Amino acid sequence: MTDDLARPVPPEDPPSAAEGEDSEGRDQNAGDHLPPPPPRRRRRRAVLIGLGALVVAVALLLFILRITDTGPGGDRDSSVRDDLARSAAMLRGAPALHYTGTIRVKGHPDARPDLVVSNPGDALGTLTMPGSPSLDYVAIDGKSFVRGKPEAWRSFGMAEKSEVLAEHPSMVAPGVLFSQDLAATLAPPALAKTLLLEDVPDEKITVGDPVPVGDHSCTPIHADDLTICLGQELKGGARFVDRVSFSGGSTVINIEAMTRKAVNQFSGDFRSKFTMTHEAVNPQISVTTQILHDYEGKCAPTACTFSARVTPTFLGPTSAPEASEAVQVNYLWVIDRDGVPVKVGPDCSGAVLIKPGKSTDLSCTATGPSVPADGPNSGEYHGEIHTSDLALTQAEYERLVRLAADNSKKVAALPDLPRPR
């Protein structure tokens, strides 16, 4: 009883098919007119098409934003740094570059340099104030040497010392004429490092509108107080640097590439002008002498010995490295008896190394013919010592001669810069 109640009872007669349907209930006219897709499926397909269009639009917008982004970290910042990096890589291997423009020298903002600086940092050229004679300039190994007439020195604010400075070439350390050594700063590898703007954050780098430079234009890139103007694109993709300037216009350096003929001309001129370094004195050194025995009276009839105390003084800041370095002092004794020059010994001329603030005693013995006891002459001797403070010792000069020869070979081996496209 219970089992019969629990078991389902099938219908005795299934319902007959409706008109137009087969026995399975399918529409016999389905082939004549198919019903449209269910509304839910059509809505889903429309949503998918809309999402696809939105993705394409967003991607296009992001692409446009990437191209036009000028904010910190944007692709334009990366593009500018890439341009500078390519220019730096190219200039790093330049054999030499030609520089003109205006720089601040000794407080004067309009000094005109005309310099060629080689890749190792050898330099040759002139420094000129408008309307005045030029100072000749030679540099090697981080040392700068200048030579000029009194008028040239006066134009650079050296009126009081102009006559003395004009007597010899002078070695000028940073701070005497310019704040830093020109050749060391403008050597192509040093210029290349400047272009990398390693200490300038991206947000301080901006790009200006192109400005005319000769027969083309260059694009200024501003970074703090420095502006780098990138000019024509050269073969290989790098852009040449036409100009580097600082805010306020106190320093504007124009840069030119050099042909191989011009580079070879520089190397020959440098060798001929290099000898001025051997004659150069150090204007930051003052040498004083004190005669210890000045025999203005009778000395021995045929001989007399003079002595002098020589002391160099460094005139620059005591914190400077040169303040404690020994300097070469050249000396020459001149002695006469009764107004007539007499023979002096081999120790009466030469060179000594003395540290600033220290002293060295130098002696000289003069000999002359005997004086008859009843002769008219009294046999009086008079002597004086002449000194000059050469900037380079003989050993230093010889080292620089070898260095100049090596640098010339390095320059000759470097390839020329690529030509404009």
C-alpha positions in Angstrom: 0.0 0.0 0.0 2.7 2.3 1.0 4.8 1.3 -2.0 1.9 2.0 -4.4 1.4 5.5 -3.1 5.1 6.4 -3.4 5.6 5.3 -7.0 4.6 7.9 -9.6 1.8 6.9 -12.0 2.4 7.7 -15.7 -0.4 9.3 -17.6 -2.6 6.8 -19.4 -2.8 8.8 -22.7 -0.3 11.5 -23.7 -1.8 14.7 -25.0 -2.1 14.8 -28.8 0.2 17.1 -30.8 -1.0 20.6 -31.6 -1.8 21.6 -35.2 1.5 22.4 -37.0 3.7 20.5 -34.6 5.2 17.0 -35.0 5.0 14.3 -32.4 8.0 15.8 -30.6 6.4 19.3 -30.4 8.7 20.9 -32.9 7.3 23.5 -35.4 7.0 21.9 -38.8 7.4 25.3 -40.5 10.8 26.1 -38.7 12.6 26.0 -42.0 10.4 28.7 -43.5 10.9 31.5 -40.8 13.6 31.2 -38.1 12.9 33.1 -34.9 15.3 36.0 -34.0 18.1 35.3 -31.5 17.1 35.4 -27.9 17.2 39.1 -26.7 19.7 38.2 -23.9 22.4 37.0 -26.4 22.0 40.1 -28.6 22.5 42.4 -25.7 25.7 40.5 -24.7 27.1 40.8 -28.2 26.5 44.5 -28.2 28.2 44.9 -24.9 31.3 43.1 -26.1 31.5 45.3 -29.2 31.2 48.4 -27.1 34.0 47.2 -24.7 36.3 46.5 -27.6 35.8 50.0 -29.0 36.5 51.5 -25.6 39.8 49.5 -25.2 41.0 50.8 -28.6 40.0 54.4 -27.7 41.9 54.2 -24.3 45.0 52.7 -25.9 45.0 55.5 -28.5 44.6 58.1 -25.8 47.5 56.6 -23.8 49.7 56.6 -26.9 48.9 60.3 -27.5 49.6 61.1 -23.9 52.9 59.3 -24.0 54.0 61.3 -27.1 53.0 64.7 -25.6 53.9 64.1 -22.0 56.4 66.8 -20.7 56.1 66.1 -17.1 58.7 64.5 -14.8 59.6 61.0 -15.9 57.6 61.4 -19.2 58.9 60.1 -22.5 59.8 63.6 -23.6 62.2 63.8 -20.6 63.6 60.4 -21.7 63.9 61.6 -25.3 65.8 64.7 -24.3 68.2 62.8 -22.1 68.7 60.2 -24.9 69.5 63.1 -27.3 72.0 64.5 -24.8 73.5 61.0 -24.2 74.0 60.5 -28.0 75.7 63.9 -28.3 77.9 63.2 -25.3 79.0 59.8 -26.7 79.9 61.5 -30.0 81.8 64.4 -28.5 83.7 62.2 -26.1 85.8 61.0 -28.9 86.3 64.2 -30.8 89.9 64.9 -31.7 89.6 68.6 -30.9 87.0 71.4 -30.8 87.1 75.1 -31.6 85.6 77.4 -29.1 84.6 81.1 -29.4 82.2 83.3 -27.5 82.3 85.4 -24.3 83.4 84.4 -20.8 83.8 86.2 -17.5 87.5 86.9 -16.7 88.6 88.7 -13.6 85.2 90.3 -13.2 84.9 91.3 -16.8 81.9 89.6 -18.5 82.9 90.2 -22.1 86.3 88.5 -22.5 86.5 86.8 -25.9 88.2 83.4 -26.1 89.3 81.9 -29.4 90.6 78.5 -28.4 91.2 75.0 -29.8 91.1 72.3 -27.1 92.2 68.8 -28.0 90.7 65.6 -26.6 93.5 65.1 -24.0 93.1 68.7 -22.9 95.9 70.5 -24.7 94.8 74.0 -25.7 96.0 76.9 -27.8 94.5 80.2 -28.7 93.9 83.7 -27.4 92.0 85.7 -24.8 90.9 89.2 -25.8 89.1 92.1 -24.3 87.3 94.2 -26.9 89.6 96.9 -28.3 92.7 95.6 -26.7 95.6 93.3 -27.7 95.3 89.6 -27.0 96.8 87.3 -24.4 98.3 84.2 -25.9 97.1 81.0 -24.2 98.6 77.6 -24.0 97.4 74.8 -21.7 98.5 71.2 -20.9 97.9 68.8 -18.1 95.5 71.1 -16.3 98.0 74.0 -16.3 97.3 77.3 -18.2 100.0 79.7 -19.4 99.4 83.2 -20.8 101.7 85.8 -22.4 100.9 89.3 -23.6 101.9 93.0 -23.7 101.3 95.4 -20.9 98.2 96.8 -22.6 96.7 93.3 -22.8 97.3 92.7 -19.1 95.8 96.1 -18.2 92.6 95.2 -20.1 92.2 92.2 -17.8 92.4 94.3 -14.7 96.2 93.8 -14.0 97.2 97.5 -14.3 99.6 97.5 -11.3 101.5 94.4 -12.4 101.1 94.8 -16.2 104.8 95.8 -16.8 106.1 92.9 -14.7 103.7 90.4 -16.1 104.7 91.4 -19.7 108.3 90.5 -19.0 107.7 86.7 -19.0 104.9 84.3 -19.8 102.9 83.5 -16.6 101.3 80.3 -15.4 97.8 81.2 -14.2 96.1 78.9 -11.7 92.3 78.9 -11.4 91.2 82.0 -9.6 93.8 84.3 -11.1 92.0 85.0 -14.3 89.1 82.6 -14.5 87.4 80.5 -11.9 88.4 77.2 -13.4 91.0 75.9 -15.8 89.6 76.6 -19.3 91.2 73.7 -21.1 90.3 71.1 -18.5 86.7 72.3 -18.6 86.4 72.4 -22.4 88.3 69.2 -23.3 85.8 67.1 -25.3 85.5 64.3 -22.7 84.8 67.0 -20.0 82.2 68.7 -22.2 80.6 65.3 -22.8 80.2 64.8 -19.1 78.5 68.2 -18.8 75.9 67.2 -21.4 74.7 64.3 -19.3 73.2 66.7 -16.6 73.9 64.0 -14.0 73.1 66.4 -11.1 70.0 67.9 -12.7 66.6 66.3 -11.9 64.1 65.8 -14.8 61.7 68.4 -13.5 64.3 71.1 -14.0 65.0 70.2 -17.7 62.8 72.1 -20.3 63.0 72.4 -24.0 62.7 75.7 -25.8 61.8 76.7 -29.3 64.5 76.4 -32.0 66.8 79.5 -32.5 68.8 80.4 -35.5 72.5 79.5 -35.5 74.3 80.4 -38.8 72.6 78.6 -41.7 70.6 76.3 -39.4 68.8 76.2 -36.1 69.4 74.6 -32.7 67.1 73.5 -30.0 67.9 75.0 -26.5 67.7 72.6 -23.6 67.4 74.5 -20.3 68.7 72.8 -17.1 69.0 75.1 -14.0 71.3 78.0 -15.1 72.8 76.0 -18.0 71.5 76.0 -21.6 72.7 73.4 -24.1 71.7 74.1 -27.7 71.5 70.9 -29.9 72.0 71.6 -33.6 72.1 69.5 -36.7 71.8 65.7 -36.7 75.0 64.0 -37.8 75.4 60.7 -39.5 74.8 58.1 -36.8 71.9 60.0 -35.2 73.7 62.2 -32.7 73.1 66.0 -32.8 76.0 68.4 -32.6 76.2 70.8 -29.7 76.3 74.3 -31.2 76.4 76.4 -28.0 76.6 76.1 -24.2 75.6 79.2 -22.1 74.8 80.2 -18.6 71.9 82.3 -17.3 72.5 86.1 -17.4 74.6 85.8 -20.6 78.0 86.1 -18.7 79.3 83.0 -20.5 78.3 81.9 -24.0 80.5 79.3 -25.6 80.1 78.6 -29.3 81.4 75.2 -30.5 82.6 74.2 -33.9 83.7 70.8 -35.2 87.2 70.7 -36.9 88.4 69.2 -40.1 91.4 66.9 -40.0 93.4 69.6 -41.7 92.5 72.0 -38.9 93.4 69.5 -36.3 96.8 68.8 -37.9 97.4 72.6 -38.0 96.6 72.8 -34.3 99.1 70.1 -33.5 101.9 71.8 -35.4 101.1 75.2 -33.8 101.0 73.7 -30.4 104.5 72.3 -30.7 105.8 75.7 -31.7 104.1 77.6 -29.0 104.7 75.1 -26.2 108.2 76.5 -25.4 106.6 79.4 -23.6 105.8 77.1 -20.7 109.5 76.7 -20.1 109.9 80.5 -19.6 106.7 81.0 -17.6 106.8 82.4 -14.1 104.2 82.0 -11.4 102.6 85.4 -10.6 101.3 83.9 -7.3 104.8 83.7 -6.0 106.9 86.6 -4.8 110.6 86.2 -4.1 112.5 88.4 -1.7 116.2 88.6 -1.3 118.3 89.8 1.6 122.0 90.5 1.1 123.9 89.0 4.1 127.3 90.4 3.2 127.5 93.4 0.9 131.1 94.3 0.6 131.0 98.0 -0.4 134.6 98.3 0.8 137.8 96.4 0.7 137.4 92.7 0.4 140.4 90.4 -0.2 142.5 91.8 -3.0 141.7 89.1 -5.5 138.5 87.5 -4.1 135.3 88.3 -2.4 132.3 86.1 -1.3 128.7 87.4 -1.2 125.7 85.7 0.4 122.0 86.3 0.1 118.9 84.8 1.8 116.1 84.0 -0.7 112.5 83.5 0.4 109.5 82.8 -1.8 106.0 83.8 -0.7 102.8 82.3 -2.0 100.3 85.2 -2.7 97.2 83.0 -3.1 95.0 81.4 -0.5 96.9 79.3 2.0 94.3 76.5 1.5 95.4 76.1 -2.1 97.5 73.0 -2.9 100.2 75.2 -4.5 100.7 77.0 -1.1 102.8 74.1 0.1 104.5 73.0 -3.1 108.2 73.9 -3.6 108.8 76.4 -6.4 111.8 76.8 -8.6 113.7 80.0 -8.1 116.3 80.9 -10.7 119.2 83.1 -9.5 122.1 84.9 -11.0 124.8 86.9 -9.2 126.3 90.0 -10.8 129.5 91.3 -9.1 131.9 94.1 -10.0 135.1 95.5 -8.6 135.5 99.2 -8.8 132.7 99.2 -11.4 134.2 96.5 -13.6 132.5 93.1 -13.9 134.6 90.3 -12.5 134.7 86.6 -13.0 132.3 84.6 -10.8 132.2 80.9 -9.9 129.9 78.1 -11.1 127.8 78.4 -7.9 126.8 82.0 -8.8 123.9 81.0 -11.0 121.4 78.2 -11.2 118.1 77.1 -9.8 116.9 75.9 -6.4 113.6 74.5 -5.1 112.2 76.3 -2.1 108.8 75.9 -0.4 106.8 79.1 0.1 107.6 80.6 3.5 111.0 78.9 3.7 114.4 80.4 3.0 117.6 79.3 1.4 121.0 81.1 1.6 122.9 81.4 -1.7 126.5 82.4 -1.9 128.8 83.6 -4.7 132.6 84.1 -4.8 134.1 86.6 -7.2 137.7 86.8 -8.2 139.6 89.6 -9.9 143.1 90.5 -10.7 145.4 91.6 -7.9 145.4 95.3 -7.0 148.8 97.0 -6.6 149.2 98.4 -3.1 150.1 101.8 -4.5 147.7 101.6 -7.4 144.9 104.1 -8.1 142.1 101.6 -7.5 141.0 100.6 -4.0 139.6 97.2 -5.0 136.0 97.7 -3.8 133.5 95.0 -4.7 129.8 95.3 -5.1 127.4 92.4 -5.8 123.7 91.9 -6.3 121.5 88.8 -6.9 118.7 88.6 -9.5 116.0 86.0 -9.1 113.0 84.7 -11.0 110.4 82.2 -10.0 109.9 79.8 -12.9 106.6 78.1 -12.8 108.0 74.7 -13.8 111.1 72.9 -12.7 113.3 71.4 -15.4 112.0 67.9 -14.5 108.4 69.1 -14.8 109.0 70.8 -18.1 110.6 67.6 -19.6 107.7 65.6 -18.4 105.2 67.9 -20.1 107.3 67.7 -23.3 106.9 63.9 -23.3 103.2 64.3 -22.5 102.6 66.7 -25.3 104.2 64.2 -27.8 102.0 61.4 -26.5 98.8 63.6 -26.6 99.6 64.5 -30.2 99.7 60.8 -31.2 96.4 60.2 -29.4 94.7 63.1 -31.3 96.0 61.8 -34.6 94.6 58.3 -33.9 91.0 59.6 -33.2 88.5 59.5 -36.0 86.9 62.6 -37.4 83.5 63.6 -36.2 80.6 62.4 -38.5 79.3 64.9 -41.0 75.8 66.3 -41.1 73.1 64.2 -42.7 
